[in-house]
Amino acid sequence: MDYKSLVSDCIHCGACRDNCEFLKKYDIILSDTERLKELSYNCFLCGTCTRVCPVNIDGKALVLQMRRDKVAENDGKIADKGYDSTLKEKKNYLFKIIGMQPEKVCCSPTAISRPYIL
């Protein structure tokens, strides 16, 4: 898929990167589609980039499409680095947003966005 067409309105202001933990960590903006696709499973899908984009680029939809394409390219399976990357990225982020210590939260891949608080 040509992702460049999905981000063609980007004005390279950096608002997405400045407000998103994931984009900030890797110092990328939504229009860097090559790197974004490589890291698509590291994205939290929180939608912050979409909310702050002054030209209304839907970063969440872009990353979801990149994930779908990666699965299609891998015969319908998530690549080895798929959700492992998501879990790795979300580990500390999850604790940060809910204000808990890691040892107080149980989290599984199926419930990554809904942690069980001990």
C-alpha atoms as an extended CHARMM CRD file, in Angstrom:
* protein
*
       118  EXT
         1         1  MET       CA              0.0000000000        0.0000000000        0.0000000000  PROA      1               0.0000000000
         2         2  ASP       CA              1.1100000000        3.5590000000       -0.6560000000  PROA      2               0.0000000000
         3         3  TYR       CA              1.1270000000        5.0770000000        2.8160000000  PROA      3               0.0000000000
         4         4  LYS       CA              2.5070000000        8.3600000000        1.5190000000  PROA      4               0.0000000000
         5         5  SER       CA             -0.9350000000        9.1990000000        0.1430000000  PROA      5               0.0000000000
         6         6  LEU       CA             -2.3950000000        8.7940000000        3.6530000000  PROA      6               0.0000000000
         7         7  VAL       CA              0.0380000000       11.3450000000        5.0650000000  PROA      7               0.0000000000
         8         8  SER       CA              0.3370000000       13.6450000000        2.0470000000  PROA      8               0.0000000000
         9         9  ASP       CA             -1.2300000000       16.5590000000        3.9680000000  PROA      9               0.0000000000
        10        10  CYS       CA              1.4740000000       16.4130000000        6.6630000000  PROA      10              0.0000000000
        11        11  ILE       CA              3.0310000000       19.8220000000        7.3240000000  PROA      11              0.0000000000
        12        12  HSD       CA              5.9140000000       18.3170000000        9.3400000000  PROA      12              0.0000000000
        13        13  CYS       CA              5.0850000000       20.3800000000       12.4200000000  PROA      13              0.0000000000
        14        14  GLY       CA              6.0440000000       17.5690000000       14.8110000000  PROA      14              0.0000000000
        15        15  ALA       CA              2.8820000000       17.8400000000       16.9320000000  PROA      15              0.0000000000
        16        16  CYS       CA              2.3410000000       14.0680000000       16.6500000000  PROA      16              0.0000000000
        17        17  ARG       CA              5.8710000000       13.3360000000       17.8880000000  PROA      17              0.0000000000
        18        18  ASP       CA              5.8210000000       15.9700000000       20.6060000000  PROA      18              0.0000000000
        19        19  ASN       CA              2.6430000000       14.5520000000       22.1640000000  PROA      19              0.0000000000
        20        20  CYS       CA              3.0580000000       10.7930000000       21.6740000000  PROA      20              0.0000000000
        21        21  GLU       CA              5.3380000000        8.6920000000       23.8900000000  PROA      21              0.0000000000
        22        22  PHE       CA              5.9700000000        6.1720000000       21.0840000000  PROA      22              0.0000000000
        23        23  LEU       CA              6.7680000000        8.7050000000       18.3550000000  PROA      23              0.0000000000
        24        24  LYS       CA              8.8670000000       10.7540000000       20.7690000000  PROA      24              0.0000000000
        25        25  LYS       CA             10.9010000000        7.7120000000       21.8290000000  PROA      25              0.0000000000
        26        26  TYR       CA             11.8220000000        6.8810000000       18.2250000000  PROA      26              0.0000000000
        27        27  ASP       CA             11.9970000000       10.5390000000       17.1060000000  PROA      27              0.0000000000
        28        28  ILE       CA              9.6830000000       10.0250000000       14.1450000000  PROA      28              0.0000000000
        29        29  ILE       CA              6.6000000000       11.7490000000       12.7780000000  PROA      29              0.0000000000
        30        30  LEU       CA              3.6390000000       10.1410000000       11.0220000000  PROA      30              0.0000000000
        31        31  SER       CA              4.9430000000       11.0280000000        7.5640000000  PROA      31              0.0000000000
        32        32  ASP       CA              8.0230000000        8.8330000000        8.1270000000  PROA      32              0.0000000000
        33        33  THR       CA              6.0360000000        5.8650000000        6.8770000000  PROA      33              0.0000000000
        34        34  GLU       CA              9.0140000000        3.6110000000        6.2360000000  PROA      34              0.0000000000
        35        35  ARG       CA             10.1940000000        3.6880000000        9.8560000000  PROA      35              0.0000000000
        36        36  LEU       CA              6.6420000000        3.7910000000       11.1640000000  PROA      36              0.0000000000
        37        37  LYS       CA              5.8120000000        0.5310000000        9.3780000000  PROA      37              0.0000000000
        38        38  GLU       CA              8.8940000000       -1.1450000000       10.8570000000  PROA      38              0.0000000000
        39        39  LEU       CA              7.7480000000       -0.0620000000       14.3230000000  PROA      39              0.0000000000
        40        40  SER       CA              3.9980000000       -0.4190000000       13.8100000000  PROA      40              0.0000000000
        41        41  TYR       CA              3.6280000000       -3.0570000000       16.5210000000  PROA      41              0.0000000000
        42        42  ASN       CA              5.4370000000       -0.8070000000       19.0020000000  PROA      42              0.0000000000
        43        43  CYS       CA              2.6710000000        1.8080000000       18.7270000000  PROA      43              0.0000000000
        44        44  PHE       CA              0.1970000000        2.0270000000       21.6220000000  PROA      44              0.0000000000
        45        45  LEU       CA             -2.7520000000        2.9060000000       19.3220000000  PROA      45              0.0000000000
        46        46  CYS       CA             -3.7700000000        5.5200000000       21.8840000000  PROA      46              0.0000000000
        47        47  GLY       CA             -4.8470000000        7.9950000000       19.2100000000  PROA      47              0.0000000000
        48        48  THR       CA             -2.9260000000       10.9430000000       20.6340000000  PROA      48              0.0000000000
        49        49  CYS       CA             -1.2400000000       11.6470000000       17.2970000000  PROA      49              0.0000000000
        50        50  THR       CA             -4.6340000000       11.8160000000       15.6140000000  PROA      50              0.0000000000
        51        51  ARG       CA             -6.0760000000       14.1630000000       18.2460000000  PROA      51              0.0000000000
        52        52  VAL       CA             -3.2050000000       16.6640000000       18.0180000000  PROA      52              0.0000000000
        53        53  CYS       CA             -2.6260000000       16.6440000000       14.2550000000  PROA      53              0.0000000000
        54        54  PRO       CA             -3.5390000000       20.0690000000       12.8370000000  PROA      54              0.0000000000
        55        55  VAL       CA             -4.3140000000       18.5610000000        9.4110000000  PROA      55              0.0000000000
        56        56  ASN       CA             -6.3060000000       15.6190000000       10.8030000000  PROA      56              0.0000000000
        57        57  ILE       CA             -4.0660000000       12.7330000000        9.7780000000  PROA      57              0.0000000000
        58        58  ASP       CA             -5.4390000000        9.5910000000       11.4040000000  PROA      58              0.0000000000
        59        59  GLY       CA             -2.2580000000        8.0430000000       12.8010000000  PROA      59              0.0000000000
        60        60  LYS       CA             -4.1080000000        5.2410000000       14.5530000000  PROA      60              0.0000000000
        61        61  ALA       CA             -5.7920000000        4.1500000000       11.3060000000  PROA      61              0.0000000000
        62        62  LEU       CA             -2.4430000000        4.4200000000        9.5010000000  PROA      62              0.0000000000
        63        63  VAL       CA             -0.6730000000        2.1480000000       11.9900000000  PROA      63              0.0000000000
        64        64  LEU       CA             -3.5630000000       -0.3330000000       12.0130000000  PROA      64              0.0000000000
        65        65  GLN       CA             -3.3700000000       -0.5350000000        8.2090000000  PROA      65              0.0000000000
        66        66  MET       CA              0.3800000000       -1.0920000000        8.4290000000  PROA      66              0.0000000000
        67        67  ARG       CA             -0.2120000000       -3.9470000000       10.8760000000  PROA      67              0.0000000000
        68        68  ARG       CA             -2.8420000000       -5.4770000000        8.5740000000  PROA      68              0.0000000000
        69        69  ASP       CA             -0.4440000000       -5.2660000000        5.6480000000  PROA      69              0.0000000000
        70        70  LYS       CA              2.3630000000       -6.8840000000        7.6460000000  PROA      70              0.0000000000
        71        71  VAL       CA              0.0440000000       -9.7670000000        8.5480000000  PROA      71              0.0000000000
        72        72  ALA       CA             -1.0310000000      -10.1350000000        4.9040000000  PROA      72              0.0000000000
        73        73  GLU       CA              2.6330000000      -10.1390000000        3.8340000000  PROA      73              0.0000000000
        74        74  ASN       CA              3.2880000000      -12.9400000000        6.3400000000  PROA      74              0.0000000000
        75        75  ASP       CA              0.6030000000      -15.3500000000        5.0820000000  PROA      75              0.0000000000
        76        76  GLY       CA             -2.0130000000      -14.1770000000        7.5640000000  PROA      76              0.0000000000
        77        77  LYS       CA              0.1710000000      -14.5160000000       10.6560000000  PROA      77              0.0000000000
        78        78  ILE       CA              1.6190000000      -11.9480000000       13.0070000000  PROA      78              0.0000000000
        79        79  ALA       CA              5.3580000000      -11.7630000000       12.4740000000  PROA      79              0.0000000000
        80        80  ASP       CA              7.6560000000      -13.0080000000       15.2230000000  PROA      80              0.0000000000
        81        81  LYS       CA              8.3070000000       -9.4720000000       16.4230000000  PROA      81              0.0000000000
        82        82  GLY       CA              4.6070000000       -8.5750000000       16.3240000000  PROA      82              0.0000000000
        83        83  TYR       CA              2.8770000000       -8.2350000000       19.6500000000  PROA      83              0.0000000000
        84        84  ASP       CA              6.0640000000       -8.9490000000       21.5820000000  PROA      84              0.0000000000
        85        85  SER       CA              7.0990000000       -5.4230000000       20.6040000000  PROA      85              0.0000000000
        86        86  THR       CA              3.7680000000       -4.0520000000       21.7810000000  PROA      86              0.0000000000
        87        87  LEU       CA              4.1020000000       -5.7600000000       25.1500000000  PROA      87              0.0000000000
        88        88  LYS       CA              7.6630000000       -4.5310000000       25.5630000000  PROA      88              0.0000000000
        89        89  GLU       CA              6.7110000000       -0.9470000000       24.7300000000  PROA      89              0.0000000000
        90        90  LYS       CA              3.5650000000       -0.9110000000       26.8270000000  PROA      90              0.0000000000
        91        91  LYS       CA              5.0900000000       -2.3830000000       29.9620000000  PROA      91              0.0000000000
        92        92  ASN       CA              6.2780000000        0.8610000000       31.5100000000  PROA      92              0.0000000000
        93        93  TYR       CA              3.7600000000        3.0730000000       29.7230000000  PROA      93              0.0000000000
        94        94  LEU       CA              0.8610000000        1.1540000000       31.2190000000  PROA      94              0.0000000000
        95        95  PHE       CA              2.1460000000        1.6570000000       34.7340000000  PROA      95              0.0000000000
        96        96  LYS       CA              2.7530000000        5.3270000000       34.0540000000  PROA      96              0.0000000000
        97        97  ILE       CA             -0.8110000000        6.0350000000       32.9190000000  PROA      97              0.0000000000
        98        98  ILE       CA             -2.5090000000        4.1700000000       35.7400000000  PROA      98              0.0000000000
        99        99  GLY       CA             -0.0760000000        5.3600000000       38.4090000000  PROA      99              0.0000000000
       100       100  MET       CA              0.7520000000        1.9070000000       39.7660000000  PROA      100             0.0000000000
       101       101  GLN       CA              3.9440000000        0.0380000000       40.4180000000  PROA      101             0.0000000000
       102       102  PRO       CA              4.7300000000       -2.8240000000       37.9810000000  PROA      102             0.0000000000
       103       103  GLU       CA              4.5870000000       -5.4460000000       40.7360000000  PROA      103             0.0000000000
       104       104  LYS       CA              0.9800000000       -4.4220000000       41.4730000000  PROA      104             0.0000000000
       105       105  VAL       CA             -0.3630000000       -4.9890000000       37.9540000000  PROA      105             0.0000000000
       106       106  CYS       CA             -0.9450000000       -8.2350000000       36.0790000000  PROA      106             0.0000000000
       107       107  CYS       CA             -1.1630000000       -7.9710000000       32.3250000000  PROA      107             0.0000000000
       108       108  SER       CA             -1.5480000000      -10.4850000000       29.5130000000  PROA      108             0.0000000000
       109       109  PRO       CA             -1.4450000000      -10.0160000000       25.7390000000  PROA      109             0.0000000000
       110       110  THR       CA             -5.2010000000      -10.5090000000       25.5670000000  PROA      110             0.0000000000
       111       111  ALA       CA             -5.9030000000       -7.8660000000       28.1720000000  PROA      111             0.0000000000
       112       112  ILE       CA             -3.1100000000       -5.4030000000       27.5510000000  PROA      112             0.0000000000
       113       113  SER       CA             -5.4290000000       -2.4120000000       27.5170000000  PROA      113             0.0000000000
       114       114  ARG       CA             -7.4170000000       -3.6250000000       30.5210000000  PROA      114             0.0000000000
       115       115  PRO       CA             -4.9610000000       -4.5320000000       33.2790000000  PROA      115             0.0000000000
       116       116  TYR       CA             -6.0210000000       -6.4290000000       36.3220000000  PROA      116             0.0000000000
       117       117  ILE       CA             -5.1160000000       -4.4630000000       39.4190000000  PROA      117             0.0000000000
       118       118  LEU       CA             -3.9930000000       -6.5780000000       42.3790000000  PROA      118             0.0000000000
